[in-house]
Amino acid sequence: RPPSLAQAQDGLSRLASGVALAACMTSRGPAGVLVNSLTGLSAQPPRILFCVRKTEPSHPALLDAEAVGLSILADDQQAEADPFARAAPPHERFGPRWTLSEGAPPRLAGALASIEGRVRSRIDAGSQVFVLDIMTAETRPGTPLIYFGRGI
């Protein structure tokens, strides 16, 4: 007998995962979303994927994006995640620690890892799955911010 939706969600909440911000540039400025469904897909060629709920306000912008920046957060960057978690407007989400330039995805200074990827494919799987070809990646030492049990 299949689990109820609540049972399935509770089970999935027990999977610890890193927290990242996925962002792109639009003609109206930056758009982005907090994600915890981020995973390496392939080392050769280097690919990564993440998922976004279709009801997320930034979903349409990400669907149109050719490139996406992923900022994997360190455990000392909870304050950077909070505006995305509470659906704050873009001017509150993208503060002074962000590099915003035309023609490139937004990048968060001091992220544990900063990845720029070209969108290879989008898969409708209930949520939207984005597969990126990794173009650049920068890292720094540190401990990741973790999502577990429906909280950071």
Summary of the structure (lengths in Angstrom):
residues: 152
radius of gyration: 15.0
end to end distance: 31.6
largest distance: 51.4
contacts: 433
relative contact order: 0.25
helix: 17%
strand: 45%
